[in-house]
Amino acid sequence: MTTPFESRPNPIPHRIHTLSRREMLLRGGAGFGALGLSYLLGGPSASASADSPSLLPDASAWKRPDGGAKSVIFLFMEGGPSQIDTFDPKPEVNRFAGQSLPSSIKRVILPMGEMESPLLASQRKWSRRGECGMWVSDWLPHIGDCADDLVVVRSCISDGLNHVNGVCQMNTGSIRGGRPSLGSWVTYGLGTENENLPSYVVLQDNERATVAGGPRNWGAGFMPAVYQGTKLASGEEPIPDLLPPDGIDDARQRRKLALLDQYNRRHSLDRPDQSELDARIASYELAFRMQAEAPEAVDIDAESEETKHLYGLDREETAKFGRNCLLARRLVERGVRFIQLYHGAGSKWDAHTSIEKNHTENCRSMDYPVAGLIKDLKRRGLLDSTLVVWGGEFGRTPMSEKGDGRDHNPYGFTMFMAGAGLQGGRVIGETDDFGLHAIEDRIHVHDLHATILHLMGLDPDRLVFLHKGRPERATLNEGVVADRVVLG
Protein backbone atom coordinates (compact mmCIF):
# COMPACT_ATOMS: atom_id res chain seq x y z
CA MET A 1 0.00 0.00 0.00
CA THR A 2 1.37 3.38 -0.95
CA THR A 3 1.05 6.64 0.86
CA PRO A 4 -0.49 9.65 -0.87
CA PHE A 5 2.99 11.08 -1.33
CA GLU A 6 4.31 7.89 -2.95
CA SER A 7 1.41 7.78 -5.40
CA ARG A 8 2.31 11.16 -6.85
CA PRO A 9 4.67 11.31 -9.85
CA ASN A 10 8.15 12.37 -8.93
CA PRO A 11 9.23 15.58 -10.73
CA ILE A 12 12.64 13.98 -11.34
CA PRO A 13 12.23 10.46 -12.79
CA HIS A 14 13.82 7.55 -10.96
CA ARG A 15 14.80 9.71 -8.03
CA ILE A 16 13.24 10.32 -4.63
CA HIS A 17 14.44 13.52 -3.08
CA THR A 18 13.72 14.56 0.50
CA LEU A 19 14.36 17.99 1.91
CA SER A 20 16.01 18.78 5.17
CA ARG A 21 14.92 21.91 6.96
CA ARG A 22 18.13 23.66 5.86
CA GLU A 23 17.55 22.74 2.19
CA MET A 24 13.98 23.95 2.40
CA LEU A 25 15.09 27.33 3.74
CA LEU A 26 17.84 27.59 1.13
CA ARG A 27 15.49 26.80 -1.73
CA GLY A 28 12.80 29.08 -0.47
CA GLY A 29 15.26 31.94 -0.07
CA ALA A 30 16.83 31.32 -3.45
CA GLY A 31 13.47 31.99 -5.04
CA PHE A 32 13.89 35.67 -4.27
CA GLY A 33 16.67 35.73 -6.88
CA ALA A 34 13.97 35.37 -9.50
CA LEU A 35 12.47 38.62 -8.23
CA GLY A 36 15.69 40.46 -8.91
CA LEU A 37 15.92 38.78 -12.33
CA SER A 38 12.36 39.81 -13.11
CA TYR A 39 13.23 43.39 -12.19
CA LEU A 40 16.38 43.26 -14.29
CA LEU A 41 14.47 42.05 -17.32
CA GLY A 42 11.82 44.68 -16.84
CA GLY A 43 8.97 42.23 -16.39
CA PRO A 44 6.47 41.83 -13.57
CA SER A 45 7.39 39.94 -10.44
CA ALA A 46 6.29 36.36 -10.38
CA SER A 47 4.93 36.93 -6.91
CA ALA A 48 3.02 40.06 -7.79
CA SER A 49 -0.54 40.23 -9.00
CA ALA A 50 -3.13 42.90 -9.54
CA ASP A 51 -4.22 42.48 -5.93
CA SER A 52 -0.84 42.06 -4.24
CA PRO A 53 2.19 44.33 -4.32
CA SER A 54 5.50 43.18 -5.74
CA LEU A 55 8.10 41.89 -3.31
CA LEU A 56 10.85 43.61 -5.29
CA PRO A 57 12.96 46.17 -3.43
CA ASP A 58 11.40 49.60 -3.56
CA ALA A 59 13.71 51.32 -6.02
CA SER A 60 12.27 54.68 -5.02
CA ALA A 61 14.27 54.28 -1.81
CA TRP A 62 17.47 54.97 -3.73
CA LYS A 63 16.32 56.92 -6.79
CA ARG A 64 16.59 60.67 -6.68
CA PRO A 65 13.25 62.39 -7.31
CA ASP A 66 14.77 64.74 -9.90
CA GLY A 67 15.91 61.85 -12.10
CA GLY A 68 19.21 61.59 -13.90
CA ALA A 69 20.97 60.30 -17.00
CA LYS A 70 19.72 57.09 -18.58
CA SER A 71 23.02 55.57 -19.68
CA VAL A 72 26.77 55.59 -19.00
CA ILE A 73 29.53 55.20 -21.58
CA PHE A 74 32.81 54.62 -19.74
CA LEU A 75 35.83 55.06 -22.02
CA PHE A 76 38.59 53.20 -20.17
CA MET A 77 42.16 53.96 -21.27
CA GLU A 78 43.76 50.84 -19.84
CA GLY A 79 47.34 51.20 -18.67
CA GLY A 80 47.23 54.78 -17.41
CA PRO A 81 47.48 57.85 -19.70
CA SER A 82 49.83 60.64 -18.65
CA GLN A 83 47.92 63.57 -17.22
CA ILE A 84 50.83 65.99 -17.59
CA ASP A 85 50.91 65.28 -21.33
CA THR A 86 47.16 65.53 -22.01
CA PHE A 87 45.07 67.82 -19.75
CA ASP A 88 47.32 69.05 -16.92
CA PRO A 89 50.25 71.16 -18.21
CA LYS A 90 53.20 71.54 -15.83
CA PRO A 91 55.82 74.05 -16.99
CA GLU A 92 57.92 73.33 -13.90
CA VAL A 93 58.53 69.80 -15.12
CA ASN A 94 60.21 71.16 -18.23
CA ARG A 95 62.00 73.90 -16.30
CA PHE A 96 63.67 71.38 -13.99
CA ALA A 97 63.95 68.55 -16.56
CA GLY A 98 66.96 66.36 -15.89
CA GLN A 99 67.01 67.26 -12.20
CA SER A 100 65.58 65.33 -9.26
CA LEU A 101 62.16 66.08 -7.91
CA PRO A 102 62.37 68.83 -5.24
CA SER A 103 62.41 67.45 -1.70
CA SER A 104 59.26 69.42 -0.85
CA ILE A 105 57.31 67.22 -3.29
CA LYS A 106 58.73 63.87 -2.14
CA ARG A 107 55.82 63.02 0.12
CA VAL A 108 54.75 59.79 -1.49
CA ILE A 109 56.07 56.33 -0.66
CA LEU A 110 57.91 55.15 -3.76
CA PRO A 111 61.15 53.22 -4.15
CA MET A 112 64.07 55.58 -3.59
CA GLY A 113 65.38 54.93 -7.08
CA GLU A 114 62.15 56.19 -8.60
CA MET A 115 62.08 59.27 -6.38
CA GLU A 116 65.64 60.16 -7.42
CA SER A 117 64.97 59.65 -11.13
CA PRO A 118 65.34 62.88 -13.09
CA LEU A 119 62.29 64.75 -14.28
CA LEU A 120 61.29 63.98 -17.85
CA ALA A 121 60.28 66.99 -19.95
CA SER A 122 56.95 66.90 -21.76
CA GLN A 123 57.25 67.34 -25.52
CA ARG A 124 53.68 68.56 -25.84
CA LYS A 125 52.49 71.83 -27.29
CA TRP A 126 49.53 73.28 -25.42
CA SER A 127 46.71 75.53 -26.55
CA ARG A 128 43.53 76.92 -25.07
CA ARG A 129 40.50 75.28 -26.63
CA GLY A 130 36.84 76.26 -26.85
CA GLU A 131 35.18 79.36 -25.51
CA CYS A 132 36.15 78.21 -22.02
CA GLY A 133 39.86 78.39 -22.85
CA MET A 134 40.65 74.92 -21.50
CA TRP A 135 44.28 73.80 -21.84
CA VAL A 136 44.53 70.67 -24.01
CA SER A 137 47.70 69.20 -25.51
CA ASP A 138 48.40 68.61 -29.18
CA TRP A 139 47.98 64.87 -28.59
CA LEU A 140 44.20 65.44 -28.36
CA PRO A 141 43.26 67.95 -31.08
CA HIS A 142 39.78 66.51 -31.71
CA ILE A 143 38.77 66.05 -28.08
CA GLY A 144 39.97 69.63 -27.70
CA ASP A 145 37.21 70.61 -30.14
CA CYS A 146 34.74 69.39 -27.48
CA ALA A 147 36.32 71.38 -24.62
CA ASP A 148 33.13 73.34 -23.91
CA ASP A 149 31.32 70.05 -23.22
CA LEU A 150 33.95 68.60 -20.86
CA VAL A 151 34.33 68.63 -17.10
CA VAL A 152 38.02 67.82 -16.61
CA VAL A 153 38.94 66.57 -13.13
CA ARG A 154 42.68 66.99 -12.54
CA SER A 155 42.68 65.78 -8.93
CA CYS A 156 41.69 62.10 -9.06
CA ILE A 157 43.39 59.70 -6.63
CA SER A 158 43.27 55.94 -6.12
CA ASP A 159 44.92 53.20 -4.10
CA GLY A 160 46.08 50.92 -6.90
CA LEU A 161 49.83 50.91 -7.51
CA ASN A 162 49.80 48.33 -10.30
CA HIS A 163 47.47 47.58 -13.17
CA VAL A 164 45.57 44.63 -11.75
CA ASN A 165 44.51 46.31 -8.52
CA GLY A 166 44.23 49.75 -10.16
CA VAL A 167 41.85 48.56 -12.88
CA CYS A 168 39.96 46.52 -10.29
CA GLN A 169 39.45 49.54 -8.05
CA MET A 170 38.39 51.83 -10.87
CA ASN A 171 35.76 49.24 -11.80
CA THR A 172 34.67 47.86 -8.44
CA GLY A 173 35.87 50.34 -5.81
CA SER A 174 38.29 47.84 -4.28
CA ILE A 175 41.85 46.87 -5.16
CA ARG A 176 40.86 43.27 -4.34
CA GLY A 177 38.55 41.26 -6.55
CA GLY A 178 35.17 39.98 -5.46
CA ARG A 179 33.00 43.10 -5.35
CA PRO A 180 30.34 44.08 -7.90
CA SER A 181 31.45 46.33 -10.71
CA LEU A 182 30.05 49.82 -11.07
CA GLY A 183 28.00 48.68 -14.06
CA SER A 184 26.43 45.97 -11.91
CA TRP A 185 25.44 48.56 -9.31
CA VAL A 186 23.87 50.78 -11.96
CA THR A 187 21.97 47.84 -13.44
CA TYR A 188 20.85 46.68 -9.99
CA GLY A 189 19.69 50.17 -9.10
CA LEU A 190 17.93 51.12 -12.32
CA GLY A 191 17.03 47.88 -14.09
CA THR A 192 16.86 47.82 -17.86
CA GLU A 193 15.04 49.85 -20.47
CA ASN A 194 15.20 47.12 -23.12
CA GLU A 195 14.58 43.51 -22.18
CA ASN A 196 15.80 42.35 -25.60
CA LEU A 197 19.37 43.55 -25.10
CA PRO A 198 21.89 43.18 -22.25
CA SER A 199 21.67 46.08 -19.83
CA TYR A 200 25.44 46.12 -19.22
CA VAL A 201 27.84 45.68 -22.16
CA VAL A 202 31.64 45.54 -22.32
CA LEU A 203 33.74 46.04 -25.47
CA GLN A 204 37.51 46.05 -25.86
CA ASP A 205 39.58 47.08 -28.83
CA ASN A 206 41.88 44.06 -28.80
CA GLU A 207 40.33 40.62 -28.48
CA ARG A 208 43.73 38.95 -28.27
CA ALA A 209 44.65 40.88 -25.12
CA THR A 210 43.30 40.50 -21.60
CA VAL A 211 42.23 43.48 -19.53
CA ALA A 212 44.28 43.49 -16.31
CA GLY A 213 42.35 41.35 -13.83
CA GLY A 214 40.09 39.88 -16.50
CA PRO A 215 36.30 39.44 -16.27
CA ARG A 216 36.14 40.30 -12.59
CA ASN A 217 36.21 43.93 -13.73
CA TRP A 218 32.69 43.57 -15.10
CA GLY A 219 31.55 40.83 -12.73
CA ALA A 220 28.67 40.97 -10.28
CA GLY A 221 30.70 40.00 -7.21
CA PHE A 222 28.39 38.97 -4.39
CA MET A 223 25.30 40.08 -6.30
CA PRO A 224 23.29 37.58 -8.37
CA ALA A 225 25.20 36.83 -11.54
CA VAL A 226 22.43 38.30 -13.72
CA TYR A 227 23.88 41.75 -12.98
CA GLN A 228 27.28 41.02 -14.53
CA GLY A 229 28.41 42.64 -17.76
CA THR A 230 28.03 40.98 -21.14
CA LYS A 231 31.23 41.11 -23.16
CA LEU A 232 30.68 41.60 -26.87
CA ALA A 233 33.34 41.01 -29.47
CA SER A 234 34.84 43.87 -31.42
CA GLY A 235 34.93 43.74 -35.18
CA GLU A 236 32.40 42.81 -37.81
CA GLU A 237 30.43 40.34 -35.66
CA PRO A 238 30.02 41.67 -32.07
CA ILE A 239 27.66 38.82 -31.12
CA PRO A 240 28.89 35.60 -32.77
CA ASP A 241 26.53 32.67 -33.32
CA LEU A 242 23.49 34.76 -32.44
CA LEU A 243 21.28 33.76 -35.33
CA PRO A 244 19.99 30.15 -35.55
CA PRO A 245 21.09 27.94 -38.46
CA ASP A 246 19.04 27.93 -41.63
CA GLY A 247 15.95 25.77 -41.31
CA ILE A 248 15.50 26.38 -37.56
CA ASP A 249 12.36 28.45 -37.10
CA ASP A 250 11.25 30.29 -33.96
CA ALA A 251 8.97 27.50 -32.81
CA ARG A 252 11.71 24.88 -32.99
CA GLN A 253 14.18 27.23 -31.33
CA ARG A 254 11.70 27.83 -28.53
CA ARG A 255 11.21 24.08 -28.01
CA LYS A 256 14.98 23.59 -27.81
CA LEU A 257 15.25 26.43 -25.34
CA ALA A 258 12.44 25.01 -23.21
CA LEU A 259 14.17 21.63 -23.04
CA LEU A 260 17.46 23.26 -22.12
CA ASP A 261 15.67 25.31 -19.49
CA GLN A 262 14.20 22.11 -18.02
CA TYR A 263 17.64 20.50 -17.78
CA ASN A 264 19.17 23.62 -16.24
CA ARG A 265 16.46 23.96 -13.62
CA ARG A 266 16.74 20.28 -12.75
CA HIS A 267 20.47 20.73 -12.34
CA SER A 268 19.93 23.74 -10.09
CA LEU A 269 17.72 21.89 -7.58
CA ASP A 270 20.74 20.67 -5.63
CA ARG A 271 22.53 24.02 -6.03
CA PRO A 272 20.08 26.61 -4.73
CA ASP A 273 22.77 29.08 -3.68
CA GLN A 274 24.54 29.31 -7.04
CA SER A 275 23.17 32.38 -8.78
CA GLU A 276 25.33 31.59 -11.82
CA LEU A 277 22.80 28.90 -12.78
CA ASP A 278 19.95 31.39 -12.69
CA ALA A 279 22.08 33.75 -14.77
CA ARG A 280 22.74 31.00 -17.32
CA ILE A 281 19.02 30.31 -17.64
CA ALA A 282 18.36 34.01 -18.04
CA SER A 283 21.13 34.35 -20.63
CA TYR A 284 19.54 31.73 -22.86
CA GLU A 285 16.21 33.51 -22.61
CA LEU A 286 17.90 36.83 -23.36
CA ALA A 287 19.76 35.33 -26.32
CA PHE A 288 16.46 34.14 -27.78
CA ARG A 289 14.97 37.62 -27.50
CA MET A 290 18.15 39.19 -28.85
CA GLN A 291 17.75 37.25 -32.10
CA ALA A 292 14.99 39.68 -33.01
CA GLU A 293 16.61 42.99 -32.00
CA ALA A 294 20.35 42.60 -31.54
CA PRO A 295 21.31 42.05 -35.20
CA GLU A 296 19.83 45.42 -36.08
CA ALA A 297 21.38 47.08 -33.00
CA VAL A 298 24.92 46.08 -33.94
CA ASP A 299 24.55 46.62 -37.68
CA ILE A 300 27.07 49.41 -38.21
CA ASP A 301 26.58 49.17 -41.97
CA ALA A 302 23.17 50.78 -41.55
CA GLU A 303 24.86 54.07 -40.65
CA SER A 304 25.48 56.82 -43.19
CA GLU A 305 28.92 57.35 -44.68
CA GLU A 306 29.02 60.75 -42.97
CA THR A 307 28.48 59.14 -39.58
CA LYS A 308 31.09 56.47 -40.25
CA HIS A 309 33.54 59.22 -41.15
CA LEU A 310 32.67 61.09 -37.94
CA TYR A 311 33.88 58.08 -35.93
CA GLY A 312 36.92 57.44 -38.11
CA LEU A 313 35.77 54.17 -39.63
CA ASP A 314 37.41 55.21 -42.89
CA ARG A 315 40.84 55.53 -41.26
CA GLU A 316 42.99 52.52 -40.50
CA GLU A 317 44.30 53.86 -37.19
CA THR A 318 40.85 54.81 -35.82
CA ALA A 319 38.54 52.23 -37.40
CA LYS A 320 38.66 49.64 -34.61
CA PHE A 321 37.92 51.91 -31.66
CA GLY A 322 35.66 54.06 -33.81
CA ARG A 323 33.47 51.04 -34.49
CA ASN A 324 33.15 50.40 -30.76
CA CYS A 325 32.29 54.05 -30.08
CA LEU A 326 29.63 54.00 -32.79
CA LEU A 327 28.25 50.75 -31.44
CA ALA A 328 28.07 52.36 -27.99
CA ARG A 329 25.93 55.17 -29.39
CA ARG A 330 23.61 52.66 -31.08
CA LEU A 331 23.25 50.70 -27.83
CA VAL A 332 22.49 53.88 -25.89
CA GLU A 333 19.74 54.69 -28.39
CA ARG A 334 18.22 51.28 -27.68
CA GLY A 335 18.18 51.57 -23.90
CA VAL A 336 21.38 49.78 -22.84
CA ARG A 337 22.18 51.11 -19.39
CA PHE A 338 25.98 50.80 -18.96
CA ILE A 339 28.54 50.46 -21.75
CA GLN A 340 32.25 50.18 -21.10
CA LEU A 341 34.80 50.54 -23.89
CA TYR A 342 38.37 49.48 -23.20
CA HIS A 343 40.97 51.24 -25.30
CA GLY A 344 44.46 49.78 -25.16
CA ALA A 345 43.23 46.49 -23.71
CA GLY A 346 46.15 44.64 -22.19
CA SER A 347 47.62 47.78 -20.53
CA LYS A 348 48.72 49.27 -23.85
CA TRP A 349 48.82 52.79 -22.30
CA ASP A 350 51.51 51.59 -19.90
CA ALA A 351 54.49 53.73 -20.95
CA HIS A 352 57.44 52.78 -18.73
CA THR A 353 59.58 53.43 -21.76
CA SER A 354 59.18 55.31 -25.06
CA ILE A 355 56.20 57.35 -23.90
CA GLU A 356 56.37 59.51 -27.02
CA LYS A 357 55.83 56.55 -29.31
CA ASN A 358 53.35 54.84 -26.97
CA HIS A 359 51.07 57.79 -26.32
CA THR A 360 51.31 59.17 -29.85
CA GLU A 361 49.93 55.90 -31.22
CA ASN A 362 47.29 55.52 -28.53
CA CYS A 363 46.05 59.09 -28.79
CA ARG A 364 45.94 58.91 -32.58
CA SER A 365 43.66 55.85 -32.49
CA MET A 366 41.44 57.15 -29.67
CA ASP A 367 41.15 60.93 -30.00
CA TYR A 368 39.13 61.16 -33.21
CA PRO A 369 36.53 58.45 -32.32
CA VAL A 370 35.95 59.82 -28.79
CA ALA A 371 35.38 63.30 -30.17
CA GLY A 372 33.07 61.82 -32.80
CA LEU A 373 31.07 60.05 -30.10
CA ILE A 374 30.58 63.23 -28.05
CA LYS A 375 29.63 65.25 -31.14
CA ASP A 376 27.23 62.58 -32.38
CA LEU A 377 25.49 62.20 -29.01
CA LYS A 378 25.11 65.97 -28.83
CA ARG A 379 23.64 66.46 -32.29
CA ARG A 380 21.16 63.60 -31.73
CA GLY A 381 19.96 65.05 -28.41
CA LEU A 382 21.41 62.12 -26.45
CA LEU A 383 24.24 63.83 -24.57
CA ASP A 384 22.06 65.20 -21.76
CA SER A 385 20.70 61.70 -21.07
CA THR A 386 24.10 60.00 -21.40
CA LEU A 387 27.09 60.31 -19.07
CA VAL A 388 30.42 59.94 -20.86
CA VAL A 389 33.41 59.16 -18.61
CA TRP A 390 37.03 59.07 -19.86
CA GLY A 391 40.15 57.98 -18.00
CA GLY A 392 42.41 55.14 -16.91
CA GLU A 393 43.20 53.36 -13.65
CA PHE A 394 45.81 56.02 -12.73
CA GLY A 395 48.13 58.58 -14.33
CA ARG A 396 51.89 58.77 -14.72
CA THR A 397 54.77 60.36 -12.81
CA PRO A 398 56.74 63.44 -13.88
CA MET A 399 59.98 61.55 -13.24
CA SER A 400 61.54 59.53 -16.02
CA GLU A 401 61.75 55.78 -16.10
CA LYS A 402 64.29 54.01 -18.30
CA GLY A 403 65.24 57.38 -19.67
CA ASP A 404 62.17 58.08 -21.83
CA GLY A 405 59.14 56.70 -19.99
CA ARG A 406 56.96 57.45 -16.97
CA ASP A 407 55.89 55.24 -14.06
CA HIS A 408 52.44 54.72 -12.46
CA ASN A 409 50.94 57.61 -10.51
CA PRO A 410 47.74 57.02 -8.48
CA TYR A 411 48.32 60.15 -6.36
CA GLY A 412 47.07 62.78 -8.79
CA PHE A 413 45.69 62.08 -12.26
CA THR A 414 43.07 63.33 -14.70
CA MET A 415 39.70 62.08 -15.91
CA PHE A 416 36.87 63.87 -17.68
CA MET A 417 33.09 63.66 -17.87
CA ALA A 418 30.63 64.99 -20.41
CA GLY A 419 26.86 64.96 -20.76
CA ALA A 420 24.29 64.08 -18.10
CA GLY A 421 23.30 67.73 -17.84
CA LEU A 422 26.76 68.77 -16.62
CA GLN A 423 27.91 72.31 -17.27
CA GLY A 424 30.88 71.81 -19.59
CA GLY A 425 33.99 73.88 -20.14
CA ARG A 426 35.25 73.48 -16.57
CA VAL A 427 38.39 72.21 -14.86
CA ILE A 428 38.05 70.79 -11.34
CA GLY A 429 40.90 70.28 -8.91
CA GLU A 430 44.61 70.81 -9.06
CA THR A 431 47.86 68.91 -8.69
CA ASP A 432 51.17 70.26 -7.38
CA ASP A 433 53.59 72.12 -9.64
CA PHE A 434 54.99 68.81 -10.92
CA GLY A 435 51.73 66.91 -11.41
CA LEU A 436 52.50 64.23 -8.82
CA HIS A 437 50.02 64.90 -5.98
CA ALA A 438 46.43 66.11 -6.05
CA ILE A 439 46.33 69.11 -3.71
CA GLU A 440 42.92 70.69 -4.28
CA ASP A 441 39.44 69.10 -4.54
CA ARG A 442 40.87 65.59 -4.24
CA ILE A 443 38.43 63.07 -5.71
CA HIS A 444 39.03 59.46 -4.75
CA VAL A 445 37.69 56.58 -6.86
CA HIS A 446 34.92 56.14 -4.27
CA ASP A 447 33.93 59.79 -4.75
CA LEU A 448 34.04 59.33 -8.50
CA HIS A 449 31.70 56.34 -8.26
CA ALA A 450 29.36 58.21 -5.93
CA THR A 451 29.27 61.08 -8.42
CA ILE A 452 28.52 58.78 -11.36
CA LEU A 453 25.68 57.11 -9.43
CA HIS A 454 24.32 60.53 -8.46
CA LEU A 455 24.36 61.69 -12.08
CA MET A 456 22.45 58.52 -12.98
CA GLY A 457 19.70 59.53 -10.60
CA LEU A 458 20.72 57.21 -7.76
CA ASP A 459 21.48 58.06 -4.14
CA PRO A 460 24.82 56.32 -3.47
CA ASP A 461 24.16 56.23 0.28
CA ARG A 462 20.77 54.55 -0.11
CA LEU A 463 21.67 52.17 -2.91
CA VAL A 464 22.20 49.11 -0.74
CA PHE A 465 22.57 45.39 -1.36
CA LEU A 466 22.35 43.09 1.66
CA HIS A 467 25.17 40.55 1.61
CA LYS A 468 25.33 38.08 4.50
CA GLY A 469 23.26 40.49 6.56
CA ARG A 470 25.59 43.40 5.89
CA PRO A 471 24.41 46.46 3.93
CA GLU A 472 26.89 46.88 1.06
CA ARG A 473 27.27 50.02 -1.02
CA ALA A 474 29.10 50.71 -4.26
CA THR A 475 31.30 53.26 -2.49
CA LEU A 476 32.30 50.96 0.40
CA ASN A 477 30.68 53.54 2.70
CA GLU A 478 33.48 56.01 1.89
CA GLY A 479 32.59 58.00 -1.22
CA VAL A 480 30.82 61.35 -1.37
CA VAL A 481 29.37 63.13 -4.39
CA ALA A 482 31.79 65.68 -5.82
CA ASP A 483 29.59 68.78 -5.62
CA ARG A 484 31.93 70.92 -7.73
CA VAL A 485 31.56 68.46 -10.59
CA VAL A 486 27.80 68.25 -10.31
CA LEU A 487 26.84 71.82 -9.44
CA GLY A 488 29.29 73.78 -11.53
Protein Blocks (a to p, Z undefined) as FASTA:
>chain_A
ZZfklmpccfbghiacdddfklmmmmmmmmmmmmmmmmmnopacfkbcfkbccfbdcfkl
mpcfklpafbdcddddehiaafklmmmccfklmmmgoiacdfklmmcccdfklmmpccdd
dfbdcddedjkopacdfklmmlmmmmmmpccdfkbccfbfbfklmmmmmmnopabghiac
fklmmmmmnopabfkbcfbdcddfbfkbccehijmlmcgkjacfklpccdddedjblbgh
kbccehiafklmmmmmmmmmmmmmmmmmmmmmlmklmmmmmmmmmmmmmmmmmmmmmmmk
lpcfklmmmnopmbfklmmmmmmmmmmmmmmmnopabdcddehihilmpcfbhkllmmmm
mmmmmmmmmmmmmmmmmmnopmmmpccdeddfbdcdfbdeehiaccddfkbccdddeejh
iaehiaedjddfkomaccehpacfklmmmmmmmmnopafklmccdeehiacdfklomacc
dfklmnZZ
